[in-house]
Amino acid sequence: MTIQKHDLIHELPEHKDTIHDLKVSNAHFARLFDEYHQVDKEMHRIEENIETPSDDYTNQRKHDRLALKDKLQKMILASIAN
């Protein structure tokens, strides 16, 4: 089974420069970015069977990752629109 990369640069490669700019200029974006990657690393360990939490916990973390990605993507798109 191939584990997909979900880090933000792989998810949104066309916005690499904007992501970098927001990380250094927007503390809220930087905090959400770090939180997203923490969840993504945890999910990667779960998908690799390094960690084996309950299905409920895994599903919640997947939901958390998606919600963070949505927030970050909205911030990226808002930054581009300005």
Backbone as JSON Lines, residues from 0, in Angstrom:
{"i":0,"aa":"M","n":[0.84,-1.18,0.0],"ca":[0.0,0.0,0.0],"c":[0.89,1.25,0.0]}
{"i":1,"aa":"T","n":[0.67,2.13,-0.95],"ca":[1.42,3.37,-1.04],"c":[0.73,4.43,-0.18]}
{"i":2,"aa":"I","n":[1.52,5.05,0.68],"ca":[1.01,6.1,1.53],"c":[1.15,7.43,0.79]}
{"i":3,"aa":"Q","n":[0.04,8.15,0.64],"ca":[0.07,9.43,-0.05],"c":[0.62,10.51,0.86]}
{"i":4,"aa":"K","n":[1.34,11.44,0.25],"ca":[1.82,12.6,0.99],"c":[0.68,13.61,1.07]}
{"i":5,"aa":"H","n":[0.48,14.14,2.26],"ca":[-0.57,15.13,2.46],"c":[-0.01,16.45,2.97]}
{"i":6,"aa":"D","n":[1.34,16.6,2.97],"ca":[1.86,17.88,3.43],"c":[1.35,18.96,2.47]}
{"i":7,"aa":"L","n":[1.27,20.17,2.98],"ca":[0.6,21.24,2.25],"c":[1.25,21.55,0.91]}
{"i":8,"aa":"I","n":[2.55,21.45,0.81],"ca":[3.23,21.72,-0.47],"c":[2.84,20.68,-1.52]}
{"i":9,"aa":"H","n":[2.68,19.41,-1.12],"ca":[2.24,18.39,-2.06],"c":[0.76,18.54,-2.4]}
{"i":10,"aa":"E","n":[-0.02,19.01,-1.43],"ca":[-1.45,19.19,-1.66],"c":[-1.74,20.41,-2.54]}
{"i":11,"aa":"L","n":[-0.95,21.47,-2.37],"ca":[-1.19,22.72,-3.09],"c":[0.11,23.26,-3.71]}
{"i":12,"aa":"P","n":[0.74,22.5,-4.59],"ca":[2.05,22.91,-5.11],"c":[2.03,24.24,-5.88]}
{"i":13,"aa":"E","n":[0.9,24.57,-6.46],"ca":[0.8,25.81,-7.23],"c":[0.85,27.05,-6.33]}
{"i":14,"aa":"H","n":[0.72,26.85,-5.02],"ca":[0.71,27.97,-4.07],"c":[1.95,27.97,-3.16]}
{"i":15,"aa":"K","n":[3.0,27.31,-3.6],"ca":[4.21,27.17,-2.78],"c":[4.74,28.53,-2.31]}
{"i":16,"aa":"D","n":[4.84,29.5,-3.2],"ca":[5.38,30.81,-2.83],"c":[4.45,31.54,-1.87]}
{"i":17,"aa":"T","n":[3.16,31.45,-2.09],"ca":[2.19,32.1,-1.21],"c":[2.23,31.47,0.18]}
{"i":18,"aa":"I","n":[2.35,30.15,0.23],"ca":[2.45,29.45,1.51],"c":[3.68,29.95,2.27]}
{"i":19,"aa":"H","n":[4.79,30.05,1.61],"ca":[6.02,30.54,2.25],"c":[5.82,31.97,2.77]}
{"i":20,"aa":"D","n":[5.26,32.83,1.93],"ca":[5.05,34.23,2.34],"c":[4.14,34.32,3.55]}
{"i":21,"aa":"L","n":[3.07,33.53,3.56],"ca":[2.15,33.57,4.7],"c":[2.78,33.0,5.97]}
{"i":22,"aa":"K","n":[3.6,31.97,5.81],"ca":[4.27,31.39,6.99],"c":[5.15,32.41,7.7]}
{"i":23,"aa":"V","n":[5.8,33.28,6.95],"ca":[6.71,34.24,7.57],"c":[6.02,35.55,7.95]}
{"i":24,"aa":"S","n":[4.86,35.84,7.38],"ca":[4.22,37.13,7.63],"c":[2.94,37.05,8.46]}
{"i":25,"aa":"N","n":[2.39,35.86,8.65],"ca":[1.1,35.72,9.32],"c":[1.22,34.65,10.42]}
{"i":26,"aa":"A","n":[1.26,35.11,11.67],"ca":[1.46,34.18,12.79],"c":[0.32,33.16,12.91]}
{"i":27,"aa":"H","n":[-0.9,33.58,12.62],"ca":[-2.03,32.65,12.69],"c":[-1.89,31.56,11.64]}
{"i":28,"aa":"F","n":[-1.54,31.94,10.42],"ca":[-1.32,30.97,9.35],"c":[-0.2,30.01,9.75]}
{"i":29,"aa":"A","n":[0.89,30.55,10.28],"ca":[2.04,29.72,10.67],"c":[1.64,28.71,11.73]}
{"i":30,"aa":"R","n":[0.81,29.13,12.7],"ca":[0.36,28.21,13.75],"c":[-0.51,27.1,13.17]}
{"i":31,"aa":"L","n":[-1.46,27.47,12.3],"ca":[-2.31,26.47,11.66],"c":[-1.5,25.54,10.76]}
{"i":32,"aa":"F","n":[-0.53,26.09,10.07],"ca":[0.36,25.31,9.2],"c":[1.09,24.25,10.03]}
{"i":33,"aa":"D","n":[1.65,24.68,11.16],"ca":[2.36,23.74,12.04],"c":[1.41,22.68,12.6]}
{"i":34,"aa":"E","n":[0.22,23.1,12.99],"ca":[-0.77,22.16,13.52],"c":[-1.17,21.14,12.45]}
{"i":35,"aa":"Y","n":[-1.39,21.62,11.22],"ca":[-1.73,20.73,10.11],"c":[-0.65,19.66,9.93]}
{"i":36,"aa":"H","n":[0.59,20.09,9.95],"ca":[1.68,19.14,9.71],"c":[1.88,18.18,10.88]}
{"i":37,"aa":"Q","n":[1.56,18.62,12.09],"ca":[1.61,17.7,13.24],"c":[0.57,16.6,13.06]}
{"i":38,"aa":"V","n":[-0.64,16.98,12.68],"ca":[-1.71,16.0,12.46],"c":[-1.34,15.09,11.29]}
{"i":39,"aa":"D","n":[-0.79,15.67,10.23],"ca":[-0.41,14.88,9.06],"c":[0.66,13.85,9.42]}
{"i":40,"aa":"K","n":[1.65,14.24,10.23],"ca":[2.68,13.29,10.66],"c":[2.08,12.17,11.49]}
{"i":41,"aa":"E","n":[1.15,12.54,12.37],"ca":[0.47,11.53,13.18],"c":[-0.32,10.56,12.29]}
{"i":42,"aa":"M","n":[-1.02,11.1,11.3],"ca":[-1.79,10.24,10.39],"c":[-0.86,9.34,9.58]}
{"i":43,"aa":"H","n":[0.29,9.84,9.21],"ca":[1.25,9.02,8.47],"c":[1.69,7.84,9.32]}
{"i":44,"aa":"R","n":[1.96,8.08,10.61],"ca":[2.36,6.99,11.51],"c":[1.22,5.97,11.67]}
{"i":45,"aa":"I","n":[-0.01,6.46,11.69],"ca":[-1.16,5.56,11.79],"c":[-1.28,4.73,10.51]}
{"i":46,"aa":"E","n":[-1.14,5.38,9.36],"ca":[-1.26,4.68,8.08],"c":[-0.14,3.66,7.89]}
{"i":47,"aa":"E","n":[1.02,3.91,8.49],"ca":[2.15,2.98,8.41],"c":[2.07,1.88,9.48]}
{"i":48,"aa":"N","n":[1.01,1.92,10.28],"ca":[0.8,0.97,11.38],"c":[1.86,1.07,12.46]}
{"i":49,"aa":"I","n":[2.49,2.22,12.58],"ca":[3.43,2.48,13.66],"c":[2.64,2.74,14.94]}
{"i":50,"aa":"E","n":[1.53,3.43,14.78],"ca":[0.59,3.66,15.87],"c":[-0.74,3.02,15.48]}
{"i":51,"aa":"T","n":[-1.45,2.49,16.44],"ca":[-2.71,1.81,16.13],"c":[-3.83,2.27,17.09]}
{"i":52,"aa":"P","n":[-4.26,3.52,16.94],"ca":[-5.34,4.01,17.79],"c":[-6.69,3.45,17.33]}
{"i":53,"aa":"S","n":[-7.73,3.81,18.05],"ca":[-9.07,3.36,17.69],"c":[-9.51,3.98,16.37]}
{"i":54,"aa":"D","n":[-10.48,3.35,15.75],"ca":[-11.02,3.88,14.5],"c":[-11.65,5.26,14.72]}
{"i":55,"aa":"D","n":[-12.32,5.44,15.84],"ca":[-12.94,6.74,16.13],"c":[-11.89,7.83,16.2]}
{"i":56,"aa":"Y","n":[-10.78,7.56,16.88],"ca":[-9.69,8.54,16.99],"c":[-9.09,8.82,15.61]}
{"i":57,"aa":"T","n":[-8.85,7.78,14.85],"ca":[-8.28,7.95,13.51],"c":[-9.19,8.79,12.64]}
{"i":58,"aa":"N","n":[-10.48,8.49,12.66],"ca":[-11.43,9.27,11.86],"c":[-11.48,10.72,12.29]}
{"i":59,"aa":"Q","n":[-11.4,10.97,13.61],"ca":[-11.39,12.34,14.1],"c":[-10.15,13.08,13.63]}
{"i":60,"aa":"R","n":[-9.01,12.43,13.66],"ca":[-7.78,13.08,13.21],"c":[-7.81,13.36,11.7]}
{"i":61,"aa":"K","n":[-8.42,12.45,10.93],"ca":[-8.6,12.7,9.5],"c":[-9.46,13.93,9.29]}
{"i":62,"aa":"H","n":[-10.52,14.03,10.07],"ca":[-11.41,15.19,10.0],"c":[-10.65,16.47,10.38]}
{"i":63,"aa":"D","n":[-9.84,16.39,11.44],"ca":[-9.05,17.54,11.88],"c":[-8.11,17.99,10.77]}
{"i":64,"aa":"R","n":[-7.44,17.05,10.13],"ca":[-6.5,17.38,9.06],"c":[-7.23,18.07,7.91]}
{"i":65,"aa":"L","n":[-8.38,17.56,7.53],"ca":[-9.14,18.16,6.44],"c":[-9.63,19.56,6.81]}
{"i":66,"aa":"A","n":[-10.1,19.74,8.04],"ca":[-10.58,21.05,8.47],"c":[-9.44,22.07,8.47]}
{"i":67,"aa":"L","n":[-8.27,21.66,8.94],"ca":[-7.11,22.56,8.92],"c":[-6.7,22.9,7.49]}
{"i":68,"aa":"K","n":[-6.72,21.9,6.62],"ca":[-6.37,22.14,5.22],"c":[-7.34,23.14,4.59]}
{"i":69,"aa":"D","n":[-8.62,22.99,4.89],"ca":[-9.62,23.92,4.35],"c":[-9.37,25.35,4.83]}
{"i":70,"aa":"K","n":[-9.07,25.51,6.13],"ca":[-8.78,26.85,6.67],"c":[-7.56,27.45,6.0]}
{"i":71,"aa":"L","n":[-6.51,26.64,5.87],"ca":[-5.28,27.13,5.26],"c":[-5.5,27.5,3.79]}
{"i":72,"aa":"Q","n":[-6.25,26.67,3.08],"ca":[-6.51,26.95,1.67],"c":[-7.31,28.23,1.52]}
{"i":73,"aa":"K","n":[-8.27,28.47,2.38],"ca":[-9.05,29.72,2.32],"c":[-8.15,30.92,2.57]}
{"i":74,"aa":"M","n":[-7.24,30.79,3.52],"ca":[-6.3,31.89,3.79],"c":[-5.39,32.13,2.61]}
{"i":75,"aa":"I","n":[-4.94,31.06,1.96],"ca":[-4.08,31.19,0.78],"c":[-4.83,31.91,-0.34]}
{"i":76,"aa":"L","n":[-6.04,31.45,-0.61],"ca":[-6.82,32.05,-1.69],"c":[-7.18,33.5,-1.39]}
{"i":77,"aa":"A","n":[-7.46,33.82,-0.13],"ca":[-7.75,35.21,0.24],"c":[-6.52,36.08,0.05]}
{"i":78,"aa":"S","n":[-5.35,35.52,0.35],"ca":[-4.11,36.28,0.18],"c":[-3.86,36.58,-1.29]}
{"i":79,"aa":"I","n":[-4.16,35.63,-2.14],"ca":[-3.95,35.81,-3.58],"c":[-4.93,36.86,-4.13]}
{"i":80,"aa":"A","n":[-6.16,36.85,-3.6],"ca":[-7.19,37.76,-4.09],"c":[-6.9,39.22,-3.72]}
{"i":81,"aa":"N","n":[-6.09,39.41,-2.69],"ca":[-5.79,40.79,-2.24],"c":[-4.69,41.4,-3.02]}
